[in-house]
Amino acid sequence: MYFLLCICLLLVLFLALNISASLGVTALWRIIEERVQSRPAQIQARIIFALRIFPLAGSLVFIFAFLLPSYFLFEPVASGETVGLKMVFASSLSVIGITAAFYRVFKTWWETRQLIKNWHRHSRPVLTGNSKIPVYRIEHPFPVISLVGFFRPRIFIAGQIFDLLSEEEMAAAMAHEYGHLENRDNLKRWLLRFGQDLLILPIGRRLDRIWSETAETAADEYVVGAGGNQAAVNLASALVKIARIVPRGAGPAMPAGVFLIEEGRVDITFRVRYLMQLTEMKNNFKAQNFDLTRLFGPGVAILSELVLWLAVNQNFLLGVHNILEEVVELFQ
């Protein structure tokens, strides 16, 4: 019963903390949304990602840094406490969420892996200037330019793209994918998907959608930051050309990856207009395009030290154990 009670407490509090933090993040976003959206997209995307990953990360930190140590330090082996039906029910909800998250993420990984294998069988490597990662040409009805993978990233480009774009436009389109690569957007997309599936309630989906859209704009900003005004013009031209040849009902069918243009988001009006705006504010944009580590790094370091100090502070852990006792009593 000692270890069963521990597992049930872990599951119940993990679900409760995750949902509570997600609700808090959603409320916080409504307060700071206008202020954040006045920043460049690269900064927006990182702030939104930090907000969305916080419920999962914060819950895991609480469980492993505070809950487990306090339980094993202060809970008597023969406490006489039992696992009630209420706790079993709440624990089951948490297990359902965790199982669903692992299943959906595994399903997406498997489908993506099979599709990549199929693309590889019908592709050939191509040389595209100073390519940072392998690039493959595939035949596909959808004008695909897609970055897939985060451990071994690759870019797949549909054959019609090579005939459609000029060298300068192709370079700009590739730079857009490099922007996703530099920002580790594929890895972030997997983490966000796992965190979303853990919740048994549809919380934070709007924020996930905003992050996805902002990540595309951030990759466009990367192109301008790397290549200047002309790169912005070339990318805008490439977007317009590709959007014109997108066939209806012929999506790229990639469960997990980033695309220059995605099925269902063929309207590239906002992105083209934003690229033209960036050409007019290039100097200001470059000045703001800084490494967020310098902004958040000290705060993260201080927070890590605080967590470590609390994790070895017996008075604090005793307080956590008292909370656990209240939870057990509540679910009896």
C-alpha positions in Angstrom: 0.0 0.0 0.0 2.9 2.3 0.7 4.1 2.4 -2.9 0.6 2.2 -4.4 -0.4 5.3 -2.4 2.8 7.1 -3.7 2.0 6.2 -7.3 -1.6 7.4 -7.0 -0.6 10.6 -5.4 1.9 11.2 -8.1 -0.7 10.6 -10.8 -3.4 12.7 -9.2 -1.1 15.7 -8.5 0.5 15.5 -11.9 -2.8 15.8 -13.6 -4.1 18.5 -11.2 -0.9 20.6 -11.5 -0.8 20.2 -15.3 -4.4 21.3 -15.7 -4.1 24.2 -13.2 -0.9 25.5 -14.8 -2.4 25.3 -18.3 -5.4 27.3 -17.2 -3.1 29.8 -15.5 -1.0 30.1 -18.7 -4.1 30.6 -20.8 -5.3 33.4 -18.5 -1.8 35.0 -18.5 -1.7 34.9 -22.3 -4.9 36.9 -22.5 -3.3 39.6 -20.3 0.1 39.8 -22.1 -1.0 38.9 -25.7 -1.0 42.4 -27.1 2.3 43.3 -25.6 4.0 40.1 -26.8 2.5 40.4 -30.3 4.2 43.8 -30.7 7.6 42.0 -30.6 9.3 40.3 -33.6 7.9 36.8 -34.4 11.1 35.1 -33.3 10.7 36.5 -29.8 6.9 35.8 -29.8 7.4 32.2 -30.8 9.9 31.5 -28.0 7.8 33.2 -25.4 4.7 31.3 -26.5 6.6 28.0 -26.4 7.9 28.7 -22.9 4.4 29.4 -21.8 3.0 26.2 -23.3 5.8 23.9 -22.1 5.7 25.4 -18.5 2.7 23.3 -17.3 4.4 20.0 -18.2 7.9 21.1 -17.1 6.6 22.6 -13.9 4.5 19.6 -13.0 7.5 17.2 -13.6 9.8 19.4 -11.5 7.3 19.4 -8.6 6.8 15.7 -8.8 10.5 14.7 -8.9 12.1 17.5 -6.9 9.5 17.9 -4.1 6.7 15.3 -4.0 8.8 12.1 -4.2 11.5 13.3 -1.7 8.9 14.5 0.8 6.9 11.3 0.6 9.9 9.0 1.1 11.3 11.2 3.9 8.2 11.7 6.0 5.6 9.1 5.1 5.7 6.2 7.5 5.8 2.8 5.8 2.9 1.6 8.1 0.8 4.7 8.1 -2.5 2.8 7.8 -3.6 5.1 5.0 -5.4 3.5 2.1 -6.2 4.3 -1.5 -9.9 5.2 -1.8 -12.2 4.9 -4.8 -12.0 8.6 -5.4 -8.2 8.5 -5.7 -8.4 5.4 -7.9 -10.8 7.3 -10.2 -8.6 10.4 -10.3 -5.5 8.4 -10.9 -7.3 6.5 -13.8 -8.0 9.9 -15.5 -4.3 10.7 -15.2 -3.3 7.3 -16.6 -5.7 7.8 -19.5 -4.1 11.2 -20.3 -0.6 9.8 -20.2 -1.4 6.7 -22.2 -3.2 8.8 -24.8 -0.2 11.1 -25.1 2.3 8.3 -25.6 0.0 6.6 -28.0 -0.7 9.6 -30.2 3.0 10.7 -30.2 4.1 7.2 -31.1 1.5 7.0 -33.8 2.6 10.3 -35.3 6.3 9.2 -35.1 5.5 5.9 -36.7 3.4 7.4 -39.6 6.1 10.1 -40.1 8.8 7.4 -40.2 7.0 5.3 -42.7 6.3 8.3 -44.9 9.9 9.4 -44.8 11.0 5.9 -45.8 8.6 6.0 -48.8 9.9 9.5 -49.8 13.5 8.2 -49.5 12.7 5.3 -51.8 11.4 7.7 -54.5 13.9 10.5 -54.0 17.4 11.4 -55.1 19.8 13.7 -53.3 20.5 17.1 -54.8 23.1 19.8 -54.3 21.7 23.2 -53.4 24.6 25.5 -52.9 26.0 25.5 -49.3 23.3 23.2 -47.9 23.6 22.6 -44.2 21.7 19.3 -44.2 20.8 16.6 -46.8 18.4 17.7 -49.4 16.3 15.3 -51.5 14.1 15.8 -54.6 10.8 13.9 -54.6 7.9 13.7 -57.0 4.7 14.8 -55.2 1.5 16.5 -56.5 1.8 19.0 -53.6 4.7 21.6 -54.0 6.5 20.3 -50.9 9.4 22.1 -49.3 9.6 20.4 -46.0 12.1 20.0 -43.1 11.6 16.7 -41.3 13.4 15.3 -38.3 15.3 16.9 -35.4 18.1 14.4 -34.7 18.8 13.8 -38.4 17.1 16.6 -40.2 16.5 16.5 -43.9 14.8 18.6 -46.4 12.5 17.2 -49.1 11.6 19.3 -52.2 9.0 18.4 -54.8 10.4 18.2 -58.4 8.2 21.0 -59.8 9.7 23.5 -57.3 13.1 23.2 -59.0 11.5 24.2 -62.4 9.3 26.9 -60.8 11.8 29.0 -58.7 14.9 30.9 -59.6 18.1 30.2 -57.8 17.6 33.2 -55.6 14.1 32.2 -54.8 15.2 28.7 -54.0 17.9 30.0 -51.7 15.4 32.1 -49.9 13.0 29.1 -49.5 15.8 27.0 -48.2 16.8 29.7 -45.8 13.3 29.6 -44.4 13.7 25.9 -43.6 17.1 26.7 -42.0 15.2 29.1 -39.8 13.0 26.3 -38.6 16.2 24.2 -38.1 18.0 26.9 -36.0 14.9 27.4 -33.9 14.5 23.6 -33.4 10.8 23.9 -34.4 10.4 20.2 -35.2 11.5 19.2 -31.7 9.3 21.9 -30.1 6.3 20.7 -32.2 6.8 17.2 -30.7 7.0 18.5 -27.2 4.0 20.7 -27.5 2.0 17.8 -29.0 3.0 15.5 -26.1 2.1 18.2 -23.5 -1.3 18.8 -25.2 -2.2 15.2 -25.3 -1.5 14.7 -21.6 -4.4 16.9 -20.8 -7.9 15.4 -20.7 -9.4 18.8 -21.4 -8.9 20.9 -24.6 -6.8 23.6 -22.9 -4.2 25.7 -24.7 -5.1 24.6 -28.3 -5.5 28.2 -29.3 -2.0 29.0 -28.0 -0.6 26.0 -29.9 -2.1 27.3 -33.1 -0.7 30.8 -32.5 2.7 29.3 -31.9 2.6 27.3 -35.1 1.7 30.4 -37.1 4.2 32.5 -35.3 7.0 29.9 -35.9 6.4 30.3 -39.7 6.7 34.1 -39.5 9.8 33.7 -37.3 11.4 31.5 -40.0 10.6 34.3 -42.5 12.3 36.8 -40.2 15.4 34.5 -40.2 15.6 34.7 -44.0 15.6 38.5 -43.8 18.1 38.6 -41.0 20.4 36.4 -42.9 20.0 37.7 -46.4 18.6 41.2 -46.1 16.0 43.0 -48.2 16.5 41.1 -51.4 16.1 37.8 -49.6 12.7 39.0 -48.3 11.7 39.9 -51.8 12.9 36.5 -53.1 11.0 34.6 -50.4 7.8 36.6 -51.0 8.1 35.8 -54.7 8.7 32.1 -54.0 5.6 32.0 -51.7 3.4 33.6 -54.4 4.6 31.2 -57.1 4.2 28.1 -55.0 0.7 29.2 -53.7 -0.4 29.5 -57.3 0.3 25.9 -58.2 -1.1 24.3 -55.0 -3.7 21.7 -56.1 -6.9 21.4 -54.2 -7.1 18.3 -52.0 -3.5 17.3 -52.4 -1.8 17.8 -49.1 1.7 16.7 -48.2 0.3 14.2 -45.6 3.3 14.6 -43.3 2.1 13.9 -39.7 5.1 15.8 -38.2 7.2 18.3 -40.0 7.4 21.9 -41.1 6.5 23.2 -44.6 7.1 26.4 -46.5 3.4 26.3 -47.4 1.0 23.9 -45.7 -2.3 22.5 -46.9 -5.0 24.5 -45.3 -2.7 27.5 -45.0 -2.3 28.4 -48.6 -3.3 32.0 -48.0 0.1 33.6 -47.7 -1.1 37.2 -47.9 -0.1 38.1 -44.3 3.4 36.5 -44.7 4.1 38.4 -48.0 2.9 41.7 -46.5 5.1 41.1 -43.4 8.1 40.3 -45.5 7.7 43.6 -47.4 7.3 45.4 -44.0 10.6 43.8 -42.9 12.4 45.3 -45.9 11.4 48.8 -44.6 12.4 48.2 -41.0 15.5 46.0 -41.6 17.8 47.9 -39.2 15.3 47.9 -36.4 14.5 44.3 -37.0 18.1 43.3 -36.8 18.6 45.2 -33.6 15.8 43.3 -31.9 16.8 39.9 -33.3 18.9 39.0 -30.2 19.5 35.8 -28.3 16.8 35.4 -25.7 19.3 33.4 -23.5 20.8 36.8 -22.5 17.3 37.9 -21.4 16.0 34.7 -19.7 19.3 33.0 -18.9 19.8 34.7 -15.5 16.2 34.1 -14.5 16.4 30.4 -15.4 19.7 30.1 -13.4 18.1 31.8 -10.4 15.0 29.6 -10.6 17.1 26.4 -10.9 19.1 27.4 -7.8 15.8 28.1 -5.9 14.4 24.7 -6.9 17.6 22.9 -5.8 17.6 24.8 -2.5 14.0 23.9 -1.8 14.5 20.3 -2.9 17.1 19.8 0.0 15.2 22.0 2.5 13.5 19.7 5.0 11.2 22.3 6.3 9.8 23.0 2.8 9.6 19.2 2.1 7.7 18.7 5.3 5.2 21.4 4.2 4.8 19.5 0.9 4.2 16.3 2.8 1.5 18.1 4.8 -0.2 19.0 1.5 0.0 15.3 0.5 -1.7 14.4 3.7 -4.5 16.8 2.9 -4.9 15.3 -0.6 -5.1 11.8 0.8 -7.7 12.9 3.3 -9.7 14.7 0.5 -9.8 11.5 -1.6 -10.7 9.1 1.1 
